[in-house]
């Protein structure tokens, strides 16, 4: 089976040009493990972000159905640098009607703390199958560990709720809940993990360095 494709556009995390923090090693790890294929681009301005998104939405990249926005954030807004930010509504306008079947992951602090109405409108405008991300400030290392599983599931899961099933499992739900992870689907349904998922009974049984995004 062909590995799922991920398109990642990454903002500029640091003021200091010597800093090397990036999501690229996570993508490379998953590729070397045979989990995904990926395209990775850096964007520091609105124009750069919109250029790469416009290219990604061409038919020739339809097999890269996961869009990964790796940058700083706040509710309803993506922060590319300390000086450049973009409203989710503007991103939706650019991608209007062009995201059929695509799954969008915002690997950014607090972006999905936007109102349900705003996020559902984003899905209605873009036509994406789902959007997911965090409702709170997240630790870099913790979110990177989370992404090694999430990106594989988003890219390769056959069921539309594959991410919900995996990240809501007993193993991953506590971290997902701690990070404030949530999913909004095109049909309007919203999902958040339980911090204490029920663990199925087994046969025979009685029953990081902190750098917020």
N, C-alpha and C positions, 0 to 999 in steps of 0.2 A: 504494500500500500504506500502511495506517495506521501511523503511527509508534508504536513501542513505548512503554509507560508505565512510569515509574519512580516509586516511592514512597520518599522520603528522610526519615528522622527523624534530626535532628542534635543532638548534645549540645552543651554549653557548653564551648568550648575554653579560655576565658581567665578568669582571676580579675578582670582589669581590664575594666570595662564599656566603656572607650573602644576596646578592641581590636575589630577588625572581620573577623577571619579567618573564612571560611565556605566551604562547598562550593557555596553558592548560585550564584556566578558561573559555575562549571563547568556546572551544570545549565542555567542561562540560555543559555550559549554553545551547548550541544548543542541546545536547543530552537530557538534562532534559526537554527541551521544546518539545521533540519528533521529532526534525528536522533531526538529523543525528545519525549514529553510528560512532565510531572512534577508531582508534589505534594510540597511541602517543608514540614516541621513541625519546630519546635524543642522539645526536651524537656530539662528540668534535673533531673527526679526520676523515680523508678521509676514512680509513678502516672501521670505525664504520658506516659512512654514506653509503658506498657501501654495507656493510653487510645487513643493514636494507632494502635498496632498492632492493637488490637481493631477500630477503625473501618476500617483498611485491609483487613482480612480479610473485610469484608462483600462480598456478591456484586456490589454496584454498582461496586466498584473492582477487579474481577477482571481488567480489561484493563491494570491497573498491576501486572504480574506480577513485576517486579524490586523487591526490597526492599533499600534502601541504608541501612546503619547507619553514620552518619558521626559518630564520637566517639573519644575516647581508649580505649585498651584494654590488656589484658594477657591471658595465656593463660586461655581459658574465661570471661573476664569483660569486660563493657562498662563503661566509666567515663563517666558523664554529666557529672559535675563532680568537683572534688577531694574532695567529701564523699559523693557518691551513685554507687553502682555496682550492677550487676546481673549475676548469674551466667547464663551461657548456658543452663544447665539450667532456670532459672526462665522465661526467654524461651520455651524449647521447650514448657514446660508451658502457658503462655498460648496458644500457637499450635497446640497439639496437634491433629493431624488436619485442619488448616485451610489448609495451604499447598500443596495439590496443584498441581503444575506450576510453582510459583513458584521463582525463582532469587534467592538471598540473598547479598548482598555485604557483608562487614564491612570497611569502609574505616577500620580501626583498627589500631594497633600490636599485633602479636603475638597477636591473638585466636586465629588458627588454628595457634598453637603448642600448642594443646590436643592431647591424645592422639587417635589415630585412633578409638579406641573411643568416646570422648566425642562426637566429631563425627558419627560414624555413628549413635550413639544419638539425637543431635539431629535428624538427617534421618529416622530411623525414627519418632520421635514427631511431628514436624511434617508429614511427608509432602512436604517440599520436594524439588524436582528436583535441586538442588545447593546447596552453600554454597562460597564462595570468599573469600579475603582474604589477609592477610599473617602471616608467622611471625616477623617481626622488627620493630624500631622503624623507622619509615619517615619520610623527609623530606617535608614538606608539599608543596613544589613538584613534586618527583619523582612523588609519588603522584597529585597533581592531573593532571599530564600523562598518566599511565597511565590515569586514570579517564576522560579524554575519549574514549579508544578502548574501554575495557572496558565502560562503561555502554551505549554504542551496540550493542556486540556482544551483551551480555546481553539487552537489550531487543528487539533485532531479529533476532538470529541464529536461523535456523529449526532448525538441528541442535542437539541437546542439548549437544554438546561444542564449540559455536561459539567460546566464550571460549578454550578450550584450543587450538583450531586457530589463532586469531589471535594470542594472547599467546605461543604457542609458535613463532611464525614467526621467521625470521632477523632481522627488523627489531625485534621487541618482546621476544624471549626473554631477551636479556641484561639488560634493565631488570627484567623480571618475575622473573628469577632473583635479581638483586641485591636486590629488595624482599622476597624470600622469599614470593612469591605461590604459592598452591596452590589446588586445587579438589578437593572431595570430592563424589562423585555418590551418588544415592539407591541405586544398586546396590552401593555399598561401594567402588567403585574410586576411588583417589586419584591425582592428577596434580600434578607439579611441572615447571616448564620447565627445559630444559637451558641452561646458561650459554653453550654453544657449539653452537647448532643447526647441522645440516648445511644448507648453502646449495645449492639445486638449480643444476646447471650451466646456463648460458644458451646458447642457440643461437649458435654461432660463437665461443664463449669456451673458453679452455683449462680451463677448468674451470667548589643552589637555596636560597634562605634556609632554614635548618634549623629546622623546627618539627615535632617528632615527634608522631605521633598515638597 
